[in-house]
Amino acid sequence: MKAKQERLDALERALFVARRRRPAPAAPGERWRAAVMADIRRRALWSAGTGRQMFAGRFAWRLSAVAACVALALLIYAMRTGFVDYEELAMQFLEDPVGFLI
Protein backbone atom coordinates (compact mmCIF):
# COMPACT_ATOMS: atom_id res chain seq x y z
CA MET A 1 0.00 0.00 0.00
CA LYS A 2 2.89 2.29 0.85
CA ALA A 3 4.44 1.75 -2.61
CA LYS A 4 1.18 2.75 -4.26
CA GLN A 5 1.06 5.96 -2.23
CA GLU A 6 4.68 6.77 -3.08
CA ARG A 7 4.00 6.25 -6.78
CA LEU A 8 0.93 8.45 -6.54
CA ASP A 9 2.91 11.19 -4.75
CA ALA A 10 5.68 10.96 -7.36
CA LEU A 11 3.09 11.27 -10.14
CA GLU A 12 1.48 14.28 -8.47
CA ARG A 13 4.86 15.99 -8.06
CA ALA A 14 5.71 15.32 -11.71
CA LEU A 15 2.38 16.78 -12.83
CA PHE A 16 2.85 19.79 -10.55
CA VAL A 17 6.34 20.46 -11.93
CA ALA A 18 5.12 19.98 -15.50
CA ARG A 19 2.29 22.42 -14.89
CA ARG A 20 4.65 25.07 -13.51
CA ARG A 21 7.09 24.72 -16.43
CA ARG A 22 4.58 25.30 -19.20
CA PRO A 23 6.22 26.15 -22.51
CA ALA A 24 5.37 29.45 -24.13
CA PRO A 25 2.41 29.23 -26.50
CA ALA A 26 3.35 28.79 -30.13
CA ALA A 27 3.08 31.92 -32.23
CA PRO A 28 0.94 31.58 -35.35
CA GLY A 29 2.80 31.68 -38.63
CA GLU A 30 2.24 33.65 -41.80
CA ARG A 31 0.21 30.86 -43.39
CA TRP A 32 -2.21 30.90 -40.47
CA ARG A 33 -2.66 34.68 -40.76
CA ALA A 34 -3.30 34.41 -44.51
CA ALA A 35 -5.88 31.69 -43.92
CA VAL A 36 -7.65 33.78 -41.28
CA MET A 37 -7.78 36.83 -43.56
CA ALA A 38 -9.08 34.72 -46.46
CA ASP A 39 -11.81 33.35 -44.20
CA ILE A 40 -12.76 36.88 -43.11
CA ARG A 41 -13.00 38.04 -46.73
CA ARG A 42 -15.10 35.01 -47.65
CA ARG A 43 -17.49 35.62 -44.76
CA ALA A 44 -17.73 39.32 -45.62
CA LEU A 45 -18.81 38.45 -49.15
CA TRP A 46 -21.45 36.07 -47.83
CA SER A 47 -22.84 38.61 -45.41
CA ALA A 48 -22.66 41.49 -47.89
CA GLY A 49 -25.88 40.36 -49.47
CA THR A 50 -26.99 37.77 -51.91
CA GLY A 51 -29.60 37.49 -54.55
CA ARG A 52 -31.42 40.66 -55.45
CA GLN A 53 -29.31 43.06 -53.40
CA MET A 54 -26.05 41.83 -54.87
CA PHE A 55 -27.47 41.78 -58.40
CA ALA A 56 -28.97 45.27 -58.08
CA GLY A 57 -25.73 46.76 -56.77
CA ARG A 58 -23.58 45.23 -59.48
CA PHE A 59 -26.11 46.12 -62.17
CA ALA A 60 -26.27 49.76 -61.04
CA TRP A 61 -22.47 50.16 -61.12
CA ARG A 62 -22.19 48.51 -64.54
CA LEU A 63 -25.06 50.56 -65.91
CA SER A 64 -23.49 53.78 -64.67
CA ALA A 65 -20.20 52.88 -66.36
CA VAL A 66 -22.00 52.18 -69.64
CA ALA A 67 -24.00 55.43 -69.36
CA ALA A 68 -20.79 57.41 -68.82
CA CYS A 69 -19.21 55.82 -71.90
CA VAL A 70 -22.28 56.59 -74.02
CA ALA A 71 -22.35 60.20 -72.80
CA LEU A 72 -18.68 60.57 -73.64
CA ALA A 73 -19.22 59.11 -77.11
CA LEU A 74 -22.14 61.50 -77.74
CA LEU A 75 -20.07 64.45 -76.59
CA ILE A 76 -17.23 63.52 -78.94
CA TYR A 77 -19.70 63.08 -81.82
CA ALA A 78 -21.33 66.44 -81.12
CA MET A 79 -17.96 68.20 -80.96
CA ARG A 80 -16.85 66.74 -84.30
CA THR A 81 -20.07 67.42 -86.22
CA GLY A 82 -20.87 70.82 -84.73
CA PHE A 83 -23.78 71.96 -82.63
CA VAL A 84 -27.24 72.62 -84.02
CA ASP A 85 -28.42 76.21 -83.86
CA TYR A 86 -31.21 76.73 -81.31
CA GLU A 87 -33.04 79.18 -83.55
CA GLU A 88 -33.28 76.56 -86.27
CA LEU A 89 -34.71 74.04 -83.80
CA ALA A 90 -37.24 76.60 -82.54
CA MET A 91 -38.38 77.36 -86.08
CA GLN A 92 -38.84 73.66 -86.89
CA PHE A 93 -40.84 73.20 -83.71
CA LEU A 94 -43.08 76.21 -84.43
CA GLU A 95 -43.73 75.12 -88.01
CA ASP A 96 -44.76 71.52 -87.15
CA PRO A 97 -44.86 70.73 -83.41
CA VAL A 98 -46.39 67.27 -83.73
CA GLY A 99 -44.02 66.19 -86.49
CA PHE A 100 -41.08 67.59 -84.56
CA LEU A 101 -41.95 65.56 -81.46
CA ILE A 102 -42.64 62.34 -83.36
C-alpha positions in Angstrom: 0.0 0.0 0.0 2.9 2.3 0.8 4.4 1.7 -2.6 1.2 2.8 -4.3 1.1 6.0 -2.2 4.7 6.8 -3.1 4.0 6.3 -6.8 0.9 8.5 -6.5 2.9 11.2 -4.7 5.7 11.0 -7.4 3.1 11.3 -10.1 1.5 14.3 -8.5 4.9 16.0 -8.1 5.7 15.3 -11.7 2.4 16.8 -12.8 2.8 19.8 -10.5 6.3 20.5 -11.9 5.1 20.0 -15.5 2.3 22.4 -14.9 4.6 25.1 -13.5 7.1 24.7 -16.4 4.6 25.3 -19.2 6.2 26.1 -22.5 5.4 29.5 -24.1 2.4 29.2 -26.5 3.3 28.8 -30.1 3.1 31.9 -32.2 0.9 31.6 -35.3 2.8 31.7 -38.6 2.2 33.6 -41.8 0.2 30.9 -43.4 -2.2 30.9 -40.5 -2.7 34.7 -40.8 -3.3 34.4 -44.5 -5.9 31.7 -43.9 -7.7 33.8 -41.3 -7.8 36.8 -43.6 -9.1 34.7 -46.5 -11.8 33.4 -44.2 -12.8 36.9 -43.1 -13.0 38.0 -46.7 -15.1 35.0 -47.6 -17.5 35.6 -44.8 -17.7 39.3 -45.6 -18.8 38.4 -49.2 -21.5 36.1 -47.8 -22.8 38.6 -45.4 -22.7 41.5 -47.9 -25.9 40.4 -49.5 -27.0 37.8 -51.9 -29.6 37.5 -54.6 -31.4 40.7 -55.5 -29.3 43.1 -53.4 -26.1 41.8 -54.9 -27.5 41.8 -58.4 -29.0 45.3 -58.1 -25.7 46.8 -56.8 -23.6 45.2 -59.5 -26.1 46.1 -62.2 -26.3 49.8 -61.0 -22.5 50.2 -61.1 -22.2 48.5 -64.5 -25.1 50.6 -65.9 -23.5 53.8 -64.7 -20.2 52.9 -66.4 -22.0 52.2 -69.6 -24.0 55.4 -69.4 -20.8 57.4 -68.8 -19.2 55.8 -71.9 -22.3 56.6 -74.0 -22.4 60.2 -72.8 -18.7 60.6 -73.6 -19.2 59.1 -77.1 -22.1 61.5 -77.7 -20.1 64.4 -76.6 -17.2 63.5 -78.9 -19.7 63.1 -81.8 -21.3 66.4 -81.1 -18.0 68.2 -81.0 -16.9 66.7 -84.3 -20.1 67.4 -86.2 -20.9 70.8 -84.7 -23.8 72.0 -82.6 -27.2 72.6 -84.0 -28.4 76.2 -83.9 -31.2 76.7 -81.3 -33.0 79.2 -83.6 -33.3 76.6 -86.3 -34.7 74.0 -83.8 -37.2 76.6 -82.5 -38.4 77.4 -86.1 -38.8 73.7 -86.9 -40.8 73.2 -83.7 -43.1 76.2 -84.4 -43.7 75.1 -88.0 -44.8 71.5 -87.2 -44.9 70.7 -83.4 -46.4 67.3 -83.7 -44.0 66.2 -86.5 -41.1 67.6 -84.6 -41.9 65.6 -81.5 -42.6 62.3 -83.4 
